[in-house]
Amino acid sequence: MGDAGEGLIDADSRIQERLEDLEREREERRNPTAVKNPERARELESLRLARVELERQFEATTHERRRAMLTQALADLDKRIAAARAKPE
């Protein structure tokens, strides 16, 4: 069985990411020409969508090994998103 605290941590990180996404979307609406590197923007959007899909799978999965695999995949995506955001414009 999974740890109850693990679900709270996952929910907290999802909320934080959603708040970051909303802030980014607000900023893009305020300044639509701010996208200096469209390739980087596409990469980030692709990674974000992949993360959303993995989260959906995680929520729907009850098998512990599959959940562990999805947790690792989410962590890997988080690293890739952070690296993509850290790239200079």
C-alpha positions in Angstrom: 0.0 0.0 0.0 1.1 3.5 -0.7 2.0 6.1 1.9 -0.8 8.6 2.7 1.7 11.4 2.9 2.9 10.7 -0.6 -0.4 11.7 -2.0 -0.3 15.0 -0.1 3.1 15.8 -1.5 2.0 14.9 -5.0 -1.1 17.1 -4.6 0.9 20.0 -3.3 3.4 19.8 -6.2 0.5 19.7 -8.7 -1.0 22.7 -7.1 2.3 24.6 -7.2 2.8 23.7 -10.9 -0.7 24.8 -11.8 -0.1 28.1 -10.1 3.2 28.5 -12.1 1.4 27.6 -15.3 -1.4 30.2 -14.6 1.2 32.9 -13.9 3.1 32.0 -17.1 -0.2 32.1 -19.1 -1.1 35.5 -17.6 2.4 36.9 -18.5 2.1 35.6 -22.0 -1.3 37.2 -22.4 0.0 40.5 -21.1 3.0 40.4 -23.5 2.4 38.0 -26.4 5.6 39.1 -28.1 7.6 38.0 -25.1 8.2 34.5 -26.7 11.7 35.1 -28.0 12.5 31.5 -28.8 9.5 29.6 -30.2 11.4 26.3 -30.3 12.0 26.5 -26.6 8.4 27.4 -26.0 7.3 24.4 -28.0 9.7 22.1 -26.1 8.3 23.4 -22.8 4.7 23.0 -23.9 5.5 19.5 -25.1 7.1 18.6 -21.8 4.2 20.2 -19.9 1.6 18.1 -21.8 3.6 14.9 -21.3 3.6 15.7 -17.6 -0.2 16.2 -17.6 -0.7 12.9 -19.3 1.6 11.1 -16.8 -0.3 12.6 -13.9 -3.6 11.4 -15.4 -2.2 7.9 -15.7 -0.8 8.1 -12.2 -4.2 9.0 -10.8 -5.9 6.2 -12.7 -3.4 3.5 -11.8 -3.7 1.3 -8.7 -0.8 -1.1 -9.4 2.1 -0.1 -7.1 4.9 -1.0 -9.6 3.3 1.0 -12.3 2.8 4.0 -9.9 6.5 3.8 -9.0 7.4 3.8 -12.7 5.1 6.8 -13.3 6.6 8.6 -10.2 10.1 8.1 -11.7 8.9 9.3 -15.1 7.4 12.4 -13.5 10.6 13.2 -11.7 12.5 12.8 -14.9 10.1 15.2 -16.7 10.5 17.7 -13.9 14.3 17.6 -14.4 13.9 18.1 -18.1 11.4 21.0 -17.6 13.8 22.7 -15.2 16.7 22.2 -17.6 14.7 23.6 -20.5 13.6 26.6 -18.4 17.3 27.2 -17.3 18.5 27.4 -21.0 19.3 31.0 -22.0 16.9 32.7 -24.3 
